[in-house]
Amino acid sequence: MKALLRTLLAVVGVLGLVMVAAVVYITTFFDPNDLKPRLIEVVRQQSGLELALEGPLSWSFYPRLGVSVEQAEAWLPDQAQEASPFVAFERAEVSLAFAPLLSGEIAIDGLTLDSMHLNLVRDEQGRGNWQALLERLQKRGEEAESALAPATSGPGGDAGSGMAVALNIASVQVRNGEIFYSDRQDGHELRIDELAITGTNVNPNRAFPLKSSFRLASFEDAGWRHDDEVEPELVSNVSFESRVLLGLVDGRYVLENLVLDTRTQMAAAEDRNQQANLQARQLTADLQANRYQFEEGKLDASVSHPRLGDKPLPLSLTFMADADLAAETLQLRELELTSEDNLKLSGTLSVSELLGAPQYTGQLKMAPMSLRPWLTRLDMLPEMTSDTALSDVALTSPVQGDAQRFELTNLTLVLDDSTFTGRLGGSVDGQALSFDLQGDRLDLDAYLPPSQTVASPDDTARLRLPGIATAFAEEEGGEMLPVSWLRELTLDSQLSVSRLKAFGLTFDDADLEARGRDGQQRIERFEARFYEGDLAASAALNLNQEPIHWTFRPTLQRVQIVPLFEAWRGETSPLRGRLNLDGELTSRGNTLELLKGNLNGHTTLRIDEGAVLNVNVSQELCTAVATLEGETVTREWSPDTRFDRAQATLEFRNGVVHNDDLTVTLPGITLGGTGELNLVTERFDYGALARFVDTADAACSVNPRLERLPFPVHCEGSLGEDPGQWCGFDRQAFQQAVAELARDEARRRAGEEVEERLGDALEGLDERIGEGASEELHKALRGLFK
């Protein structure tokens, strides 16, 4: 036994001496630089690259066996030698483990690549300069495999004397690498520098740890390489870590426990860093099937921008993903986006035609949350009447669309105390809007500024709907509508609300239908139950004219005046009855002043079953007549003046309202009037006349002569003045009417005696009016029209 052991030790010693002698001989007497021409030729044959080895090739023996090369450059077949090389490096080294050589295995101990430079270019047609290299390598793949066969065959192979290559690389390192990428098709360029890649125990049969880090810079100007002052659009520091399983045979690569960190600084973000962290339990990339799967993916981001406030905005997205590039599909499952202030958005998404014109379908759900802190953070919260508006918002709906459009096809939207169902869609750029919604209630006044019936342009702009953020910014101050946006807007909308409150008024069973395109916007139909009556209206807006042109067609039928007046003015109504109105109006301009000054058209109105409240016109006139005749009225009167009908036609001419046919019919009395109101200056001048008529239901019996006598009231002033100062009894006109009546009566009668008596009566009447009766009559008639 001892002899056998001594024999074996001797054999091992001899083999060791032989190996050492061989290595010493090779490293001493064999110059690896003699292999340069052969190495250059092999590279040319296999890849088409023109290799230049400027530095020396050298052996290393201790502590490992290896070979290194310095200062190498390679050009693509169609590249000129004076052009920048396709790839270059300062030093590359391959080392072999010594012990496996004794057992006939080639085990690569380490691969090191220092200061690699790689130039990638995609031309105007979208073809990359690297594609020809890949195609050639694929074509020569079988030849390369045959060339390596003797070295990779084991003892039992055809080449029994060959050595097996054990692809178990203890260490792979790329240090200080640099990659330039130029995309001439879209004009962008990228630079990756400080590239570092580290892998340990690299093996094609089992997972091994891999780390990488680099800095990425993006440029729009292709001249940045020659100008140090050109600033990149963004600079991102990227780090990557995972356990990688290489599927060299089937092309299936698996990355386990993937962690990708980025820290990005954009030139437009005022030195604010954007941070993102992507994690996945497993990422599977099947290169042959062109399919990629994310399992238990999570993306945490910290977004910083001046518009987002002083502190970064945290966002977290969890997901499962399956991308099939061959079928051009992407499946996103178990999506959940969360952030501060109770943001929770979840759903699923399926994308088709991924590499062409992507289209998507899915399901979207937003948990109840308040939009107020978000709008406050974005400085977009408008001043609203209600301090709780937008504090409870939630939605759920299937969703579909493409890169230009979106549509929520079966939407359920909760907006504070309102619930809407239906369809909502539009374009991403805000130039198209389409919806068909049904709601239970909507208090629009809660979202308008306090003490205003219409939001100002600035307040409306701050709502910043998607795609409409700059709509009002393009308009000059004081304008009511964003003309530039509306001119390009394509609109198709329908809205039904069981109860709508707007501008202090209440509309029941309101239906709105609006459409528009090519600079023409129309409210085709707005109908509602309105204070126990009916409202119907339509409108049109022509934005292709300068100034823009408006058309309105309002219709009211049997609307109760009392609740309408109290809701509109917040005051007790002076009238009751049912209002009927019909008209057509036009105007031009985009400010309130222009609209009023350019208003033209006409309306007709009628009040049925009406009454003037808290004043009795019949009482006032009958009292005035009794005073004229020296009598008193003893009957009891109703506190209000009931009338059968009041009607008038209003003509609008360049902002001035004209009326000359006011007619109010009372029992035994008719009221008429004529005058005008300037909507711009708010000045008005109006005269009204009351006359007695002989009817069966007359309020009081009147001398037939007085049926011809008008009782005039004159109103003049401004809408901003005290209404108590507007109207008064027109004494001069009344005296003239009395005198005219007396003269007519005198002409009718024959004889000087009758004329003399009438003169005495007229003189007595004048004396009465002048001595006190006139003042009583003045007060009575003034109280009538106050």
HUCORVEN-V210036 format. One record per residue. SS is DSSP state (alpha for helix, beta for strand, coil for the rest). Layout:
# HUCORVEN-V210036
ss = (SS & SS)
This chain:
# HUCORVEN-V210036
ss = (coil & alpha & alpha & alpha & alpha & alpha & alpha & alpha & alpha & alpha & alpha & alpha & alpha & alpha & alpha & alpha & alpha & alpha & alpha & alpha & alpha & alpha & alpha & alpha & alpha & alpha & alpha & alpha & alpha & coil & coil & alpha & alpha & alpha & alpha & alpha & alpha & alpha & alpha & alpha & alpha & alpha & alpha & alpha & alpha & alpha & alpha & coil & coil & beta & beta & beta & beta & coil & coil & coil & beta & beta & beta & beta & coil & coil & coil & coil & beta & beta & beta & beta & beta & beta & beta & beta & beta & beta & beta & coil & coil & coil & coil & coil & coil & coil & coil & coil & coil & coil & beta & beta & beta & beta & beta & beta & beta & beta & beta & beta & coil & alpha & alpha & alpha & alpha & alpha & coil & coil & beta & beta & beta & beta & beta & beta & beta & beta & beta & beta & coil & coil & beta & beta & beta & beta & beta & beta & coil & coil & coil & coil & coil & beta & coil & coil & alpha & alpha & alpha & alpha & alpha & alpha & alpha & alpha & alpha & coil & alpha & alpha & alpha & alpha & alpha & alpha & alpha & alpha & alpha & alpha & alpha & alpha & coil & coil & coil & coil & coil & coil & coil & coil & coil & coil & coil & beta & beta & beta & coil & beta & beta & beta & beta & beta & beta & beta & beta & beta & beta & beta & beta & beta & beta & beta & beta & coil & coil & coil & coil & beta & beta & beta & beta & beta & beta & beta & beta & beta & beta & beta & beta & beta & beta & beta & beta & coil & coil & coil & coil & beta & beta & beta & beta & beta & beta & beta & beta & beta & beta & beta & beta & coil & coil & alpha & alpha & alpha & alpha & alpha & coil & coil & coil & coil & coil & coil & coil & beta & beta & beta & beta & beta & beta & beta & beta & beta & beta & beta & beta & coil & coil & coil & coil & coil & coil & beta & beta & beta & beta & beta & beta & beta & beta & beta & beta & beta & beta & beta & beta & beta & alpha & alpha & alpha & coil & coil & coil & beta & beta & beta & beta & beta & beta & beta & beta & beta & beta & beta & beta & beta & beta & coil & coil & coil & coil & beta & beta & beta & beta & beta & beta & beta & beta & beta & beta & beta & beta & beta & coil & coil & alpha & alpha & alpha & coil & coil & coil & coil & beta & beta & beta & beta & beta & beta & beta & beta & beta & beta & beta & beta & coil & coil & coil & coil & beta & beta & beta & beta & beta & beta & beta & beta & beta & beta & beta & coil & coil & coil & coil & beta & beta & beta & beta & beta & beta & beta & beta & beta & coil & coil & coil & coil & coil & coil & beta & beta & beta & beta & beta & beta & beta & beta & beta & beta & beta & coil & coil & alpha & alpha & alpha & alpha & alpha & alpha & coil & coil & coil & coil & coil & coil & coil & coil & coil & coil & coil & coil & coil & coil & coil & beta & beta & beta & beta & beta & beta & beta & beta & beta & beta & coil & coil & beta & beta & beta & beta & beta & beta & beta & beta & beta & beta & beta & coil & coil & beta & beta & beta & beta & beta & beta & beta & beta & beta & beta & coil & coil & coil & coil & beta & beta & beta & beta & beta & beta & beta & beta & beta & beta & beta & beta & alpha & alpha & alpha & alpha & coil & coil & coil & coil & coil & coil & coil & coil & coil & alpha & alpha & alpha & alpha & alpha & coil & coil & coil & coil & coil & coil & coil & coil & coil & coil & coil & coil & coil & coil & coil & coil & coil & coil & coil & coil & coil & alpha & alpha & alpha & alpha & alpha & alpha & coil & beta & beta & beta & beta & beta & beta & beta & beta & beta & beta & beta & beta & beta & coil & coil & beta & beta & beta & beta & beta & beta & beta & beta & beta & beta & beta & beta & beta & coil & coil & beta & beta & beta & beta & beta & beta & beta & beta & beta & beta & beta & coil & coil & beta & beta & beta & beta & beta & beta & beta & beta & beta & beta & coil & coil & coil & coil & coil & coil & beta & beta & beta & beta & beta & beta & beta & beta & beta & beta & beta & beta & alpha & alpha & alpha & alpha & alpha & alpha & alpha & alpha & alpha & coil & coil & coil & coil & coil & beta & beta & beta & beta & beta & beta & beta & beta & beta & beta & beta & beta & beta & beta & coil & coil & coil & alpha & alpha & alpha & alpha & alpha & alpha & coil & coil & beta & beta & beta & beta & beta & beta & beta & beta & beta & beta & beta & beta & beta & coil & coil & coil & coil & alpha & alpha & alpha & alpha & alpha & alpha & alpha & alpha & alpha & alpha & alpha & alpha & coil & coil & coil & coil & coil & coil & coil & coil & coil & coil & coil & coil & beta & beta & beta & beta & beta & beta & beta & beta & beta & beta & beta & beta & beta & coil & coil & beta & beta & beta & beta & beta & beta & beta & beta & beta & beta & beta & coil & coil & beta & beta & beta & beta & beta & beta & beta & beta & beta & beta & coil & coil & coil & coil & beta & beta & beta & beta & beta & beta & beta & beta & beta & beta & coil & coil & coil & coil & coil & coil & coil & coil & coil & coil & coil & alpha & alpha & alpha & alpha & alpha & coil & coil & beta & beta & beta & beta & beta & beta & beta & beta & coil & coil & coil & coil & alpha & alpha & alpha & coil & beta & beta & beta & coil & alpha & alpha & alpha & alpha & alpha & alpha & alpha & alpha & alpha & alpha & alpha & alpha & alpha & alpha & alpha & alpha & alpha & alpha & coil & coil & coil & alpha & alpha & alpha & alpha & alpha & alpha & alpha & alpha & alpha & alpha & alpha & alpha & alpha & alpha & alpha & alpha & alpha & alpha & alpha & alpha & coil & alpha & alpha & alpha & alpha & alpha & alpha & alpha & alpha & alpha & alpha & alpha & alpha & alpha & coil)
